[in-house]
Amino acid sequence: MSAEDKVDLIVAGGGLAGLTAGYVAAKEGLSVLVIERGNYSGSKNVMGGVLYSYPLKDLIPSFWEEAPVEREIEEENFWFLTEDAAFKVGHKNKVFSQKHNNFTVFRAKFDRWFASKFEEVAEKSGGMLIPETRVDEVLVEDGRVVGVTCGGEKLYSNCVIIADGVTSLLTEKLQLRPPLTPNSVALAIKEVLSLPSSKIEDRFCLEKNTGATIELYGYITRGMLGTGFIYTNKDTLSIGIGCLLSDFLKTRVKPYELLDSFKSHPVIKPLLEGTKEEEYLAHLIPEAGYNALPKLYGEGVMVVGDAALLVNSIHREGSNLAIASGKMASEVVVEAHKKGDFSSNSLSVYEERLRQSFVIKDLQKYANLFPFLEKNPQFLTTYIEVINKFFEEMLTVDGVPKQDKQKAVLGYFLKKRNYLQIFNDIIGLLWRIK
């Protein structure tokens, strides 16, 4: 493609962020190329988890009626585990399904469906999805991005949106962000286990087609900063566990051993009884949050989704942030197209809108929480042990007065943390989630 034949927008990456950017621009009549290295959008994506419907339902109302979603989530649970017990809290509410709040999905299926929606609108405006193609470089001329190179061929555009995922080399080559460090990403290991839908509904106390999620903390991560999860799909369970990559390197714990230990935990094992392993997967997840945000725009370029490290791991939000960022970036492209101005100053509106939205405001809220938890592992060890010890004592009727039991639990606690440490822990935690 010559410089004279350039398109309005090139999107490097055909995941949810990239497809959203392409969809919004193409719908406004811009010519868009979405370049995806996989055989199809989603073929390289191993995520099988939770998708929050906002903001996709603003673009495709009632998308869940045609998209390949698994179950609509009606119940969310949080389990805090010791070696052989669990303290459980959760919330079940019909309002979640009435509002179509979130769904379990397999991204390989869901992204492929979304790609078909993009192609429908792109065909009318002279755009297309190009699969099985890797963007090797971002073309820079006279200090501004003017396109990309793929297999030696130059493709020109007025603007480039980078959406190539957490390991984005394109953003690093443009010096929009430094290389990832082991304490800025988590390594998540997961399995997909088959189980008949009727058994899933019986085992998790669900009505037909509704779903539940379980987030798990404590003993299962062996003191490392991380969590486990169990998500219900139509006739499978997505299970897994993830910890900071730096913790895996430091402890030398093998990821598959951690997953095996997770599956054999006495509280978890009954939920997995009779299942059959269908897939084993691993992937990196951005964890550094607000403090690791890269430069989000430049001359003729913007960064979206995981490439921009837009993941709120505290609330298990990533896919919806990808869609939101892709939407905002593309809206800015449409405005820049009307003005004929794709300068850094023009595209800076993208970051302004992100900062005014829930995306960065939520990341900013927890900016200091992860570093704090990384330095204070007692929140995922000692405190969980004490909570479970309290309920074990208070729910055991053995002739010991409850007051004596309370004193015993307090004594157990104070052997691990003194009053000053407890006070500092509470103040430190509250200060970081205010």
BELCOR-V100522 format. One record per backbone hydrogen bond with DSSP energy under -0.5 kcal/mol. CO is the residue of the C=O (numbers start at 0). NH is the residue of the N-H. E is the energy in kcal/mol with one decimal. If there is no record, write none. Layout:
BEGIN
co=CO nh=NH e=E
co=CO nh=NH e=E
END
This chain:
BEGIN
co=1 nh=4 e=-1.2
co=2 nh=5 e=-1.0
co=6 nh=157 e=-1.4
co=7 nh=158 e=-0.8
co=8 nh=32 e=-2.3
co=9 nh=11 e=-0.5
co=9 nh=160 e=-2.6
co=10 nh=12 e=-1.1
co=10 nh=34 e=-2.9
co=11 nh=162 e=-2.6
co=14 nh=18 e=-2.9
co=15 nh=19 e=-2.1
co=16 nh=20 e=-2.1
co=17 nh=21 e=-2.5
co=18 nh=22 e=-2.9
co=19 nh=23 e=-2.6
co=20 nh=24 e=-1.9
co=21 nh=25 e=-2.6
co=22 nh=26 e=-2.2
co=23 nh=27 e=-1.0
co=24 nh=27 e=-0.5
co=24 nh=29 e=-2.2
co=25 nh=28 e=-1.8
co=29 nh=31 e=-0.5
co=30 nh=7 e=-0.8
co=30 nh=8 e=-1.9
co=31 nh=33 e=-0.5
co=31 nh=127 e=-2.3
co=32 nh=10 e=-3.2
co=32 nh=34 e=-0.6
co=33 nh=35 e=-0.6
co=33 nh=129 e=-3.3
co=34 nh=12 e=-2.2
co=35 nh=132 e=-2.1
co=37 nh=131 e=-3.3
co=39 nh=42 e=-2.3
co=41 nh=44 e=-1.1
co=43 nh=45 e=-0.6
co=46 nh=106 e=-2.5
co=48 nh=104 e=-2.4
co=49 nh=51 e=-0.5
co=50 nh=102 e=-2.4
co=52 nh=55 e=-0.6
co=52 nh=56 e=-2.2
co=54 nh=57 e=-1.5
co=54 nh=58 e=-0.7
co=55 nh=58 e=-1.1
co=55 nh=59 e=-2.9
co=59 nh=62 e=-1.3
co=61 nh=64 e=-2.0
co=62 nh=65 e=-1.7
co=62 nh=66 e=-2.7
co=66 nh=68 e=-2.1
co=67 nh=105 e=-0.5
co=70 nh=72 e=-0.6
co=70 nh=103 e=-2.5
co=71 nh=210 e=-2.6
co=73 nh=92 e=-2.3
co=74 nh=212 e=-1.9
co=75 nh=90 e=-2.5
co=76 nh=214 e=-2.4
co=77 nh=88 e=-2.4
co=78 nh=80 e=-0.6
co=78 nh=216 e=-2.4
co=79 nh=86 e=-2.4
co=80 nh=218 e=-2.4
co=84 nh=81 e=-2.2
co=85 nh=87 e=-0.5
co=86 nh=79 e=-2.8
co=88 nh=77 e=-3.5
co=90 nh=75 e=-2.5
co=92 nh=95 e=-1.2
co=92 nh=96 e=-0.6
co=93 nh=97 e=-2.2
co=94 nh=98 e=-2.4
co=95 nh=100 e=-2.7
co=100 nh=52 e=-2.3
co=101 nh=72 e=-2.1
co=102 nh=50 e=-3.3
co=103 nh=69 e=-3.2
co=104 nh=48 e=-0.7
co=104 nh=106 e=-0.6
co=105 nh=108 e=-1.0
co=105 nh=109 e=-2.8
co=106 nh=110 e=-2.9
co=107 nh=111 e=-0.7
co=108 nh=112 e=-1.9
co=109 nh=113 e=-2.5
co=110 nh=114 e=-2.5
co=111 nh=115 e=-1.5
co=112 nh=116 e=-1.4
co=113 nh=117 e=-2.1
co=114 nh=118 e=-2.5
co=115 nh=119 e=-1.6
co=116 nh=120 e=-1.4
co=117 nh=121 e=-2.9
co=118 nh=122 e=-1.9
co=120 nh=123 e=-0.5
co=120 nh=124 e=-0.6
co=121 nh=124 e=-0.8
co=121 nh=126 e=-2.9
co=122 nh=125 e=-0.6
co=127 nh=33 e=-2.2
co=127 nh=129 e=-0.5
co=128 nh=130 e=-0.7
co=129 nh=35 e=-2.7
co=133 nh=135 e=-0.8
co=136 nh=138 e=-0.6
co=136 nh=148 e=-2.3
co=138 nh=145 e=-2.4
co=138 nh=146 e=-0.9
co=140 nh=143 e=-1.5
co=143 nh=140 e=-2.7
co=145 nh=156 e=-2.5
co=146 nh=138 e=-2.3
co=147 nh=154 e=-3.3
co=148 nh=135 e=-2.3
co=148 nh=136 e=-1.2
co=149 nh=152 e=-1.9
co=152 nh=149 e=-2.6
co=154 nh=147 e=-2.5
co=155 nh=6 e=-2.2
co=158 nh=9 e=-2.1
co=159 nh=161 e=-0.5
co=159 nh=301 e=-1.8
co=160 nh=11 e=-2.7
co=160 nh=162 e=-0.6
co=161 nh=303 e=-2.4
co=162 nh=14 e=-0.5
co=164 nh=167 e=-1.8
co=167 nh=171 e=-0.8
co=168 nh=172 e=-2.6
co=169 nh=173 e=-1.6
co=170 nh=175 e=-3.0
co=170 nh=176 e=-0.9
co=171 nh=174 e=-1.3
co=175 nh=294 e=-2.9
co=180 nh=183 e=-2.3
co=181 nh=184 e=-0.5
co=181 nh=244 e=-0.6
co=181 nh=245 e=-1.8
co=183 nh=286 e=-2.9
co=183 nh=287 e=-1.4
co=184 nh=244 e=-2.6
co=185 nh=187 e=-0.7
co=185 nh=284 e=-2.3
co=186 nh=242 e=-1.5
co=187 nh=282 e=-2.0
co=188 nh=240 e=-2.3
co=189 nh=280 e=-2.8
co=190 nh=192 e=-0.6
co=190 nh=238 e=-2.6
co=191 nh=277 e=-3.5
co=191 nh=278 e=-1.3
co=192 nh=236 e=-2.7
co=193 nh=275 e=-1.3
co=195 nh=198 e=-0.5
co=195 nh=199 e=-2.0
co=196 nh=200 e=-2.4
co=197 nh=201 e=-2.1
co=198 nh=202 e=-3.1
co=199 nh=203 e=-2.2
co=200 nh=205 e=-2.7
co=201 nh=204 e=-0.7
co=206 nh=209 e=-1.8
co=208 nh=71 e=-1.8
co=210 nh=73 e=-2.8
co=210 nh=74 e=-1.3
co=211 nh=231 e=-1.7
co=212 nh=76 e=-2.1
co=213 nh=229 e=-2.0
co=214 nh=78 e=-2.9
co=215 nh=227 e=-2.6
co=216 nh=80 e=-3.2
co=217 nh=220 e=-2.0
co=217 nh=222 e=-0.5
co=218 nh=221 e=-2.2
co=220 nh=223 e=-2.0
co=223 nh=225 e=-0.9
co=224 nh=243 e=-1.9
co=226 nh=241 e=-2.8
co=227 nh=215 e=-2.5
co=228 nh=239 e=-1.9
co=229 nh=213 e=-2.1
co=230 nh=237 e=-2.6
co=234 nh=194 e=-2.5
co=235 nh=232 e=-2.7
co=236 nh=192 e=-2.8
co=236 nh=238 e=-0.6
co=237 nh=230 e=-2.9
co=238 nh=190 e=-2.7
co=239 nh=228 e=-2.4
co=240 nh=188 e=-2.8
co=241 nh=226 e=-1.7
co=242 nh=186 e=-2.7
co=243 nh=246 e=-0.5
co=243 nh=247 e=-1.7
co=244 nh=248 e=-2.2
co=245 nh=249 e=-2.0
co=246 nh=250 e=-2.9
co=247 nh=251 e=-1.7
co=253 nh=256 e=-0.6
co=253 nh=257 e=-2.0
co=254 nh=258 e=-2.1
co=255 nh=259 e=-2.2
co=256 nh=260 e=-2.4
co=257 nh=261 e=-2.2
co=258 nh=262 e=-2.3
co=259 nh=263 e=-1.4
co=261 nh=264 e=-1.1
co=264 nh=267 e=-0.8
co=264 nh=268 e=-3.2
co=267 nh=270 e=-1.3
co=267 nh=271 e=-0.8
co=268 nh=271 e=-1.1
co=268 nh=272 e=-0.5
co=269 nh=272 e=-0.7
co=271 nh=274 e=-1.9
co=275 nh=193 e=-3.1
co=278 nh=191 e=-1.8
co=280 nh=189 e=-2.6
co=282 nh=187 e=-2.8
co=284 nh=185 e=-2.7
co=287 nh=290 e=-0.8
co=288 nh=291 e=-1.8
co=289 nh=292 e=-1.5
co=295 nh=302 e=-2.0
co=297 nh=299 e=-0.9
co=297 nh=300 e=-1.2
co=298 nh=144 e=-3.0
co=299 nh=159 e=-2.1
co=300 nh=297 e=-2.5
co=301 nh=161 e=-3.1
co=303 nh=306 e=-0.9
co=304 nh=307 e=-1.3
co=304 nh=309 e=-1.8
co=305 nh=308 e=-1.9
co=308 nh=310 e=-1.6
co=310 nh=312 e=-0.9
co=311 nh=314 e=-0.7
co=311 nh=316 e=-2.6
co=312 nh=315 e=-0.6
co=315 nh=317 e=-0.5
co=316 nh=311 e=-3.1
co=317 nh=321 e=-2.2
co=318 nh=322 e=-2.1
co=319 nh=323 e=-2.4
co=320 nh=324 e=-2.6
co=321 nh=325 e=-2.5
co=322 nh=326 e=-2.4
co=323 nh=327 e=-2.4
co=324 nh=328 e=-2.5
co=325 nh=329 e=-2.1
co=326 nh=330 e=-2.2
co=327 nh=331 e=-1.8
co=328 nh=332 e=-1.8
co=329 nh=333 e=-2.4
co=330 nh=334 e=-1.9
co=331 nh=335 e=-2.6
co=332 nh=336 e=-2.5
co=333 nh=337 e=-1.7
co=334 nh=338 e=-1.6
co=335 nh=339 e=-1.7
co=335 nh=340 e=-2.1
co=341 nh=299 e=-1.4
co=342 nh=346 e=-2.4
co=343 nh=347 e=-1.1
co=345 nh=348 e=-1.0
co=346 nh=349 e=-1.8
co=347 nh=351 e=-1.8
co=348 nh=352 e=-2.4
co=349 nh=353 e=-2.2
co=350 nh=354 e=-2.5
co=351 nh=355 e=-1.3
co=352 nh=356 e=-0.8
co=353 nh=356 e=-0.7
co=353 nh=359 e=-1.4
co=356 nh=360 e=-1.6
co=357 nh=361 e=-2.3
co=358 nh=362 e=-1.4
co=359 nh=363 e=-2.9
co=360 nh=364 e=-1.6
co=361 nh=365 e=-1.2
co=362 nh=289 e=-0.6
co=363 nh=366 e=-1.5
co=365 nh=368 e=-1.2
co=365 nh=369 e=-0.8
co=367 nh=371 e=-1.3
co=368 nh=372 e=-2.7
co=369 nh=373 e=-2.5
co=370 nh=374 e=-1.4
co=371 nh=375 e=-0.8
co=375 nh=378 e=-1.6
co=376 nh=379 e=-1.5
co=377 nh=380 e=-0.6
co=377 nh=382 e=-2.5
co=380 nh=384 e=-2.4
co=381 nh=385 e=-2.5
co=382 nh=386 e=-2.2
co=383 nh=387 e=-2.1
co=384 nh=388 e=-2.4
co=385 nh=389 e=-2.5
co=386 nh=390 e=-1.9
co=387 nh=391 e=-2.4
co=388 nh=392 e=-2.4
co=389 nh=393 e=-2.8
co=390 nh=394 e=-1.9
co=392 nh=395 e=-0.9
co=394 nh=396 e=-0.6
co=395 nh=397 e=-0.8
co=400 nh=404 e=-1.8
co=401 nh=405 e=-2.5
co=402 nh=406 e=-2.1
co=403 nh=407 e=-2.1
co=404 nh=408 e=-2.4
co=405 nh=409 e=-2.5
co=406 nh=410 e=-2.6
co=407 nh=411 e=-2.2
co=408 nh=412 e=-2.5
co=409 nh=413 e=-2.8
co=410 nh=414 e=-1.1
co=412 nh=415 e=-1.6
co=412 nh=416 e=-2.5
co=417 nh=421 e=-2.6
co=418 nh=422 e=-2.6
co=419 nh=423 e=-2.5
co=420 nh=424 e=-2.5
co=421 nh=425 e=-2.5
co=422 nh=426 e=-2.5
co=423 nh=427 e=-2.6
co=424 nh=428 e=-2.5
co=425 nh=429 e=-2.6
co=426 nh=430 e=-2.4
co=427 nh=431 e=-1.0
co=428 nh=431 e=-0.5
co=428 nh=432 e=-0.6
co=429 nh=432 e=-0.9
END
